[in-house]
Amino acid sequence: MPLRVGLVAGESSGDLLGAGLIAAVRDRIPDAVFEGVAGPEMLAAGCERWADAEELAVMGVVEPLKRLPRLLRLRRSLITRWRAAPPDVFVGIDAPDFNLGLEAALKASGIRTMHYVSPSIWAWRAGRIRKIRKAADRVLCILPFEPAIYQEHGMDAVFVGHPKADALSPVIDVPAARDALSLPRDGRLIAVLPGSRSSEVTRLAPVFAEAAQNIADAEPGVHFVTPVAASKLRPLIEVSLRQYAVADRFTIIDGRSIEAMSASDMVLLASGTAALESALLGKPTVAAYRVAALTGWITKVFRLLKVSHFTLPNLLTNEELVPEFIQDDADPAKIAGAVIELLNDPERCAAIKARFAKLRTELAMNSNERAADALISLTAQG
């Protein structure tokens, strides 16, 4: 009988991880069978799709509640189907709110389970580790400090490396990148990324636009490029640029955030995955973030945030290489000051780029292949 693998991926990032895992397993076991909740990349890699990964792509407070009945029905149907015909292993890829409950039910039925991408228990809701222990026989970690946390609790965890470090080119032809996006070859260019969700852009676009106004006043030759993650976000960004009279200094493009950052001298962004991408591209970076006022108050009063830094490059290097501004501290004047300071400190920028290059080597571990090895070795256990 061929190896059978059940998979559930959430959102596009999980779909890419799933596709890489499928390809790496198939390199070793060509007749392996994959089935479950998949996106277009996993489908193209040969996964039998029972439901679309986009069904799990819900954010915020109200939207998940509206979709909850449908998501619960989907989870029950997957449990029923896999209990009736158990796979050799089930892999939940990210989407912990959906996958951990599914994994726990399948594990209780005797099916080996693996969770790919550790939830951020080191930063937020550390008590989830008890739920993960009940759910997963093995956790695949993409950050090097995570396995030790699980091992302290007697759990099996493997560092497989970060897929972004494998995927992003360490060598960038900046003039070619600018040409590809029809950006000016001469002069300094700053990529401005105010987020990929409406809530992020609503809070940060006006802040970044005012910061850009301050930067443009101090550095007349600077140009800006903003890759828009989704078409619905473009009006939110454009209204802020007009409000602060900097629209003529911006080039707005659809998507292509990696190309935009590659073409730039430095990056101003909403903290998130993009901060690590920017670091892996070797770009000096300034980050900011704002959440809803009530969420920020609860987080502060109950000390829910357990880390000293909130951007991944700073957490991974234990250095404040990326100036960070959160909540009320995310002030346009402060942000602009940090950008201007970096723009005019080539020695500091060179040191940051060198440390980011070292970070890349620490994270680039052929993650797809290591994840496949971890999956196959788990199925071989008695």
Buried (B, 14 or more C-beta within 10 A) or exposed (E): EEBBBBBBBBBBBBBBBBBBBBBBBBEEBEEBBBBBBBBBBBBEBBBEBBBBBBBBBBEEEEEBEEBEEEBEEBBEEBBEBBBEEBBBBBBBBBBBEBBBBBBBBBBEEEBBBBBBBBBBBBBEEBEBBEBBBEBBBBBBBBBBEBBEBBEEEEBBBBBBBBBBBBBBEEEBEBEEBBEEBEBEEEEBBBBBBBBBBBEBBBBBBBBBBBBBBBBBEBBEEBBBBBBBBEEEBBEBBBEBBEBBEBBEBBBBBEEBBBBBBBBBBBBBBBBBEBBBBBBBBBBBBBBBBBBEEEEBEEBEEEEEEEEEBBBBBBBBBEEEBBBBBBBEEBBBEBBBBBBBEBBEEEEEBEBBBEBBEEBBEEBBBBBBBBBBBBBBEBBEEE
